[in-house]
Amino acid sequence: MKPVLFCDFDGVLCFDRYWRSLPLDKYEQVQDFIFRNDKTLVNDWMRGHYSAEEINKKVAEKVGVPYDELWDLFVEDCRTMTVSREILGRLNNLRDRFIVMLITGNMDSFSRFTHPSLDLDKYFDHISNSFHEGMHKTDNDGELFLKYVEKYNVPIKNCIVLDDSNNVCKVFAHLGGTAYLVTSDKSLEFYLNNL
């Protein structure tokens, strides 16, 4: 059986942000509110406890932007995220040697707007989003990774993860897989050149 090549989305394939079209001061307020200070809200959203509509209502109240205006901007930002078609093509070409799987800690908005607008199903054998899984990659010592290696009946020692999270890489390596930490010095392209 082919090994699984797990690939992260944010910080590995894509560097665009939600709400990036807001004026800078409002954008920074959103980043502080959702992603920088108390991360409980974003983690709960990524585990499926909130919808994008519920989060945008909270954000609209927090930063003082009308909900309908914020929602339209948010959806458009989700739909217009960019990923290198060349990189997607290279991942697709690896499907003869690997089960290529996108595994992302993400929100319902990814599945509803980003995933379809980028036609990601064309490039990956499977797409796993924490929102639908109800857990992050590191929860329960990497339970999500084990779920998929068992599904595909392949030893984890033959599998690879490409992720920008040091914690994810540590968990995956502890399980016995090969972890490649994607950084500005060692990009996804660097690792793809060496697979």
PERAPE-V561225 format. One record per pair of residues at least 24 apart in sequence whose ideal C-beta (glycine too) atoms are under 8 Angstrom apart, sorted by the first residue. I is the first residue (numbers start at 1). J is the second residue. D is the distance in Angstrom with one decimal. If there is no record, write none. Layout:
I|J|D ; I|J|D
This chain:
1|152|6.4 ; 1|153|5.5 ; 1|154|4.7 ; 2|97|6.4 ; 2|98|5.5 ; 2|99|5.2 ; 2|152|7.8 ; 2|154|7.0 ; 3|98|5.8 ; 3|99|7.2 ; 3|154|5.4 ; 3|155|8.0 ; 3|158|3.8 ; 3|159|4.8 ; 3|160|7.0 ; 4|98|6.7 ; 4|99|4.7 ; 4|101|5.6 ; 4|148|6.1 ; 4|149|6.1 ; 4|152|5.8 ; 4|154|6.0 ; 4|159|4.5 ; 4|160|7.6 ; 5|91|7.9 ; 5|94|6.2 ; 5|98|3.9 ; 5|99|7.0 ; 5|100|5.0 ; 5|101|6.8 ; 5|159|7.2 ; 5|160|5.1 ; 5|162|7.3 ; 5|195|7.6 ; 6|101|5.3 ; 6|103|4.7 ; 6|145|6.9 ; 6|148|7.6 ; 6|159|6.8 ; 6|160|6.9 ; 6|161|4.3 ; 6|162|7.0 ; 6|163|7.6 ; 6|172|7.6 ; 7|91|6.5 ; 7|100|6.9 ; 7|101|7.0 ; 7|102|5.6 ; 7|103|7.0 ; 7|124|7.8 ; 7|161|7.8 ; 7|162|4.8 ; 7|163|7.9 ; 7|188|7.6 ; 8|102|7.8 ; 8|103|6.6 ; 8|104|6.1 ; 8|105|7.8 ; 8|161|7.7 ; 8|162|6.4 ; 8|163|4.2 ; 8|164|6.2 ; 8|165|7.3 ; 8|168|7.3 ; 8|182|7.3 ; 9|102|6.1 ; 9|104|3.9 ; 9|106|6.4 ; 9|110|7.3 ; 10|104|6.7 ; 10|105|7.5 ; 10|106|7.1 ; 10|164|7.7 ; 11|164|3.6 ; 11|165|7.8 ; 11|182|6.9 ; 12|162|5.9 ; 12|163|6.4 ; 12|164|5.3 ; 12|182|4.8 ; 12|188|5.3 ; 13|83|5.0 ; 13|84|7.7 ; 13|87|6.6 ; 13|88|7.7 ; 13|102|7.7 ; 13|188|6.7 ; 14|81|5.3 ; 14|82|6.8 ; 14|83|5.1 ; 16|77|7.4 ; 16|80|7.7 ; 16|81|4.3 ; 16|82|5.9 ; 17|77|7.6 ; 18|74|6.3 ; 18|77|5.7 ; 18|78|6.6 ; 18|109|7.1 ; 19|59|7.3 ; 19|70|7.8 ; 19|73|7.0 ; 19|74|6.1 ; 19|77|6.2 ; 20|77|5.5 ; 21|73|5.2 ; 21|76|6.9 ; 21|77|5.4 ; 22|63|7.7 ; 22|65|7.3 ; 22|70|7.9 ; 22|73|6.6 ; 26|63|5.0 ; 26|64|7.9 ; 26|65|6.3 ; 29|62|6.8 ; 29|63|4.6 ; 30|59|5.6 ; 30|62|7.6 ; 30|63|6.0 ; 33|58|7.9 ; 33|59|6.7 ; 33|62|5.1 ; 33|63|7.3 ; 34|59|6.9 ; 43|136|7.4 ; 45|107|5.3 ; 45|108|8.0 ; 45|131|7.5 ; 46|105|5.4 ; 46|106|6.3 ; 46|107|5.8 ; 46|130|4.8 ; 46|131|6.0 ; 46|136|6.7 ; 47|130|6.3 ; 47|131|7.1 ; 47|134|5.6 ; 47|135|6.4 ; 47|136|7.1 ; 48|108|7.4 ; 48|130|7.8 ; 48|131|4.8 ; 48|132|6.6 ; 48|133|7.9 ; 48|134|5.3 ; 51|108|5.7 ; 52|107|6.2 ; 52|108|5.4 ; 52|109|4.2 ; 52|112|7.1 ; 55|107|7.7 ; 74|109|7.2 ; 75|109|7.7 ; 75|113|5.7 ; 78|109|4.9 ; 78|110|7.3 ; 78|112|7.6 ; 78|113|3.6 ; 78|114|5.0 ; 78|117|7.6 ; 79|113|4.9 ; 79|114|6.9 ; 79|117|4.3 ; 80|117|7.3 ; 81|114|5.2 ; 81|117|7.6 ; 81|118|7.0 ; 83|118|5.8 ; 87|188|6.2 ; 87|189|6.6 ; 87|192|7.2 ; 88|118|7.9 ; 88|120|7.9 ; 88|122|7.8 ; 88|123|4.5 ; 89|123|7.6 ; 90|189|8.0 ; 90|192|5.2 ; 91|123|5.5 ; 91|124|7.2 ; 91|192|7.4 ; 92|122|7.0 ; 92|123|4.5 ; 94|192|7.7 ; 94|195|6.5 ; 95|125|6.3 ; 97|195|8.0 ; 98|160|7.6 ; 99|125|4.9 ; 99|126|7.2 ; 99|152|5.5 ; 99|154|7.5 ; 100|124|5.4 ; 100|125|5.4 ; 101|125|6.0 ; 101|126|4.7 ; 101|127|7.3 ; 101|128|6.6 ; 101|148|6.5 ; 102|126|7.5 ; 102|127|4.6 ; 102|128|7.0 ; 103|127|8.0 ; 103|128|4.6 ; 103|137|6.3 ; 103|144|7.1 ; 103|145|7.8 ; 103|148|7.7 ; 103|161|7.7 ; 104|128|7.0 ; 104|129|5.6 ; 104|130|6.8 ; 105|130|4.5 ; 105|136|5.2 ; 105|137|6.2 ; 106|130|6.0 ; 106|131|6.0 ; 107|131|5.3 ; 137|163|7.6 ; 137|165|7.7 ; 137|168|5.0 ; 137|171|7.0 ; 137|172|7.9 ; 138|165|7.8 ; 138|167|5.6 ; 138|168|5.9 ; 138|171|4.9 ; 141|171|6.4 ; 141|174|7.3 ; 141|175|7.5 ; 142|171|4.4 ; 142|172|6.2 ; 142|174|7.2 ; 142|175|4.9 ; 145|171|7.7 ; 145|172|6.1 ; 145|175|6.1 ; 145|177|7.0 ; 146|175|6.8 ; 160|195|7.5 ; 162|188|6.0 ; 162|191|5.7
